[in-house]
Structure formats: C-alpha cells, structure tokens
C-alpha cells in the first residue's frame, strides 16, 4: 500500500495541508478545487449541469470527523426535505423585500448597483450579491462586491460563512438573522487565521477520506426530520414578522456602511 507520505503532486497531502496557515487568495483555491474534484470523481458528486458540487462536498467533510458517515452522506444524494414550507416562504419574502428596499435605498444614496439573488459563487450560492457601478464604472473586476445572507430561522452555519469568505468575489458577508434581531458582519481579513485552520482541517480530513479503501461501518444514526408543531410555526412566523420590520432599517444602514468602505463614492469619480 502506498504510504500517505508518498505524494506525487497531490495538493491535499497532509504535509501540504499543514502549511495552510500561510494561505492567501492565490494558494487556497488549488487545495479546495483539488479536494472537490477528487471527491466528485470518486463519489459522482456532480449537479445536473455536470458541475462539481463544491458546497455539498465541503459542508459534508467539515461537519463530521467520521469517514463512514461522510461516505454514507455522499452515497445518499437525495434532496433533503426537512425544511417546512413556511420557513422557505419566509426566506423568499425576506429576500424579495430586502432586494427592493436596496434598489430604492442605494439609488437615493447615489449608488448604481447590480443586485443578484441566488448568485453562484465558487463554493455555494449567495442569497444576495451586490455589485456597485458608479458613473458607469463597473467595480466588479476589482472585487467591489458584497454578500448578504438572510437567515429566517434560529440556526447559523459557520461552514457556510467560511465557504463564502473563501470566495474571491467578496471578503465581507453580512448575515441578517431576522428572528434573532441581529445583523452580523464577517470579514475574511479579521478571521484569516481561523479560515486557514478551517481549510487545513478540510484538507487533512479529505486526505483521510480519499486514502481510505476499507472503512469500518459506524453506529452513528441520522437525526430524524424535524416536524414543527402548529404552535411553533405560528410563533416562528410572529417572530419573523416582527423581526423583519424591526431590523430592516438596521440591515440597510449596515449594508450602506460596508459599501462606503469598499467602494467610496468619491474614489469612483473621474474628472479626467
């Protein structure tokens, strides 16, 4: 059997992964892309368009240390249906309201903006992606973009946030937690050491996964689908309704502040 220390250009080798504390935008992508490509080939992890399911691969590897559980998850690619339709509708409504408020609000503030929903990123999809275009100057090429993630439940996924922060399109994410009345800002520069450790963990675990040939079955059981009661659904919608109206002005002001930081209007003016 080939030892793990014998590496012929495999970028997910453990010794390579241990160097990820020096990650930057130029060297993390080959690591993750190699992981996703190798995993997709082994487990047939492709979407209907033939694209590698990067987000699913990274999320699954990140969420459990158990190789048997990872393999079971990759082998069962059925679409999860454990989210009640009411939560999906609340999410859709919140995104739609925020998009129209943003168009109106940013226009009043002198910004010209392209706003995309379900925007495809390198490692997932963003609820909202804002690209500022002032005075006909498209700032997209300079990565002057902002990702907005809308959360209508109580949960939050750090793995999802890390995936978005690793994307080259924006190094800042605003998370609008409506029911929690919270607007959180995550900036890749502030969390770079933690992001490096996250990638290091993904690389090392993927190395274990892809180098394993005979995996012993585990006794871990999957959690059953959550079925909220009528009372919980009514309470959830009440919290959502009140939280949205209460925090909408806050999220708009937070977005404006971040846009001013990444694309100050005076710097986009060209008098020449």
PyMOL commands that set and color helices and strands:
alter all, ss='L'
color gray80, all
select helices_A, chain A and resi 14-17+20-22+28-43+54-63+67-75+85-108+140-142+158-165+192-211+230-262+265-268
alter helices_A, ss='H'
color red, helices_A
select strands_A, chain A and resi 113-121+124-134+137-138+145-151+172-177+182-187
alter strands_A, ss='S'
color yellow, strands_A
deselect
rebuild
show_as cartoon
